[in-house]
Amino acid sequence: AAIMRIGLREMRVFSKL
């Protein structure tokens, strides 16, 4: 479930943008 963890991290970065 590494993809799920990376997805959550990317989602947070996108929210900052």
PDB file with SEQRES, HELIX, SHEET and CRYST1 records, atoms N, CA, C and O in Angstrom:
SEQRES   1 A   17  ALA ALA ILE MET ARG ILE GLY LEU ARG GLU MET ARG VAL          
SEQRES   2 A   17  PHE SER LYS LEU                                              
HELIX    1 AA1 ALA A    2  LYS A   16  1                                  15    
CRYST1    1.000    1.000    1.000  90.00  90.00  90.00 P 1           1          
ATOM      1  N   ALA A   1       0.859  -1.226   0.000  1.00  0.00           N  
ATOM      2  CA  ALA A   1       0.000   0.000   0.000  1.00  0.00           C  
ATOM      3  C   ALA A   1       0.880   1.257   0.000  1.00  0.00           C  
ATOM      4  O   ALA A   1       0.583   2.258   0.651  1.00  0.00           O  
ATOM      5  N   ALA A   2       1.962   1.156  -0.751  1.00  0.00           N  
ATOM      6  CA  ALA A   2       2.872   2.327  -0.822  1.00  0.00           C  
ATOM      7  C   ALA A   2       2.262   3.400  -1.713  1.00  0.00           C  
ATOM      8  O   ALA A   2       2.424   4.594  -1.462  1.00  0.00           O  
ATOM      9  N   ILE A   3       1.564   2.969  -2.748  1.00  0.00           N  
ATOM     10  CA  ILE A   3       0.952   3.947  -3.673  1.00  0.00           C  
ATOM     11  C   ILE A   3      -0.057   4.818  -2.910  1.00  0.00           C  
ATOM     12  O   ILE A   3      -0.142   6.026  -3.131  1.00  0.00           O  
ATOM     13  N   MET A   4      -0.809   4.191  -2.022  1.00  0.00           N  
ATOM     14  CA  MET A   4      -1.838   4.942  -1.267  1.00  0.00           C  
ATOM     15  C   MET A   4      -1.155   6.023  -0.418  1.00  0.00           C  
ATOM     16  O   MET A   4      -1.647   7.146  -0.310  1.00  0.00           O  
ATOM     17  N   ARG A   5      -0.027   5.668   0.174  1.00  0.00           N  
ATOM     18  CA  ARG A   5       0.688   6.653   1.034  1.00  0.00           C  
ATOM     19  C   ARG A   5       1.209   7.785   0.164  1.00  0.00           C  
ATOM     20  O   ARG A   5       1.091   8.952   0.538  1.00  0.00           O  
ATOM     21  N   ILE A   6       1.768   7.472  -0.963  1.00  0.00           N  
ATOM     22  CA  ILE A   6       2.306   8.523  -1.857  1.00  0.00           C  
ATOM     23  C   ILE A   6       1.158   9.411  -2.346  1.00  0.00           C  
ATOM     24  O   ILE A   6       1.306  10.629  -2.451  1.00  0.00           O  
ATOM     25  N   GLY A   7       0.029   8.796  -2.639  1.00  0.00           N  
ATOM     26  CA  GLY A   7      -1.138   9.561  -3.123  1.00  0.00           C  
ATOM     27  C   GLY A   7      -1.574  10.575  -2.076  1.00  0.00           C  
ATOM     28  O   GLY A   7      -1.887  11.719  -2.405  1.00  0.00           O  
ATOM     29  N   LEU A   8      -1.595  10.161  -0.833  1.00  0.00           N  
ATOM     30  CA  LEU A   8      -2.039  11.077   0.247  1.00  0.00           C  
ATOM     31  C   LEU A   8      -1.053  12.242   0.357  1.00  0.00           C  
ATOM     32  O   LEU A   8      -1.440  13.387   0.592  1.00  0.00           O  
ATOM     33  N   ARG A   9       0.219  11.922   0.184  1.00  0.00           N  
ATOM     34  CA  ARG A   9       1.252  12.992   0.306  1.00  0.00           C  
ATOM     35  C   ARG A   9       1.087  13.952  -0.869  1.00  0.00           C  
ATOM     36  O   ARG A   9       1.127  15.168  -0.682  1.00  0.00           O  
ATOM     37  N   GLU A  10       0.905  13.430  -2.053  1.00  0.00           N  
ATOM     38  CA  GLU A  10       0.749  14.311  -3.225  1.00  0.00           C  
ATOM     39  C   GLU A  10      -0.514  15.159  -3.089  1.00  0.00           C  
ATOM     40  O   GLU A  10      -0.532  16.329  -3.471  1.00  0.00           O  
ATOM     41  N   MET A  11      -1.551  14.566  -2.551  1.00  0.00           N  
ATOM     42  CA  MET A  11      -2.823  15.295  -2.400  1.00  0.00           C  
ATOM     43  C   MET A  11      -2.600  16.513  -1.489  1.00  0.00           C  
ATOM     44  O   MET A  11      -3.158  17.586  -1.722  1.00  0.00           O  
ATOM     45  N   ARG A  12      -1.795  16.329  -0.476  1.00  0.00           N  
ATOM     46  CA  ARG A  12      -1.547  17.450   0.469  1.00  0.00           C  
ATOM     47  C   ARG A  12      -0.743  18.519  -0.267  1.00  0.00           C  
ATOM     48  O   ARG A  12      -0.999  19.709  -0.082  1.00  0.00           O  
ATOM     49  N   VAL A  13       0.194  18.134  -1.072  1.00  0.00           N  
ATOM     50  CA  VAL A  13       1.016  19.114  -1.810  1.00  0.00           C  
ATOM     51  C   VAL A  13       0.124  19.888  -2.771  1.00  0.00           C  
ATOM     52  O   VAL A  13       0.262  21.104  -2.907  1.00  0.00           O  
ATOM     53  N   PHE A  14      -0.783  19.193  -3.434  1.00  0.00           N  
ATOM     54  CA  PHE A  14      -1.680  19.867  -4.387  1.00  0.00           C  
ATOM     55  C   PHE A  14      -2.567  20.867  -3.653  1.00  0.00           C  
ATOM     56  O   PHE A  14      -2.901  21.922  -4.193  1.00  0.00           O  
ATOM     57  N   SER A  15      -2.939  20.539  -2.440  1.00  0.00           N  
ATOM     58  CA  SER A  15      -3.827  21.428  -1.658  1.00  0.00           C  
ATOM     59  C   SER A  15      -3.073  22.732  -1.344  1.00  0.00           C  
ATOM     60  O   SER A  15      -3.674  23.805  -1.291  1.00  0.00           O  
ATOM     61  N   LYS A  16      -1.761  22.628  -1.140  1.00  0.00           N  
ATOM     62  CA  LYS A  16      -0.964  23.830  -0.838  1.00  0.00           C  
ATOM     63  C   LYS A  16      -0.930  24.724  -2.074  1.00  0.00           C  
ATOM     64  O   LYS A  16      -0.941  25.949  -1.961  1.00  0.00           O  
ATOM     65  N   LEU A  17      -0.890  24.110  -3.250  1.00  0.00           N  
ATOM     66  CA  LEU A  17      -0.847  24.895  -4.495  1.00  0.00           C  
ATOM     67  C   LEU A  17      -2.160  25.652  -4.627  1.00  0.00           C  
ATOM     68  O   LEU A  17      -2.356  26.382  -5.598  1.00  0.00           O  
TER      69      LEU A  17                                                      
END                                                                             
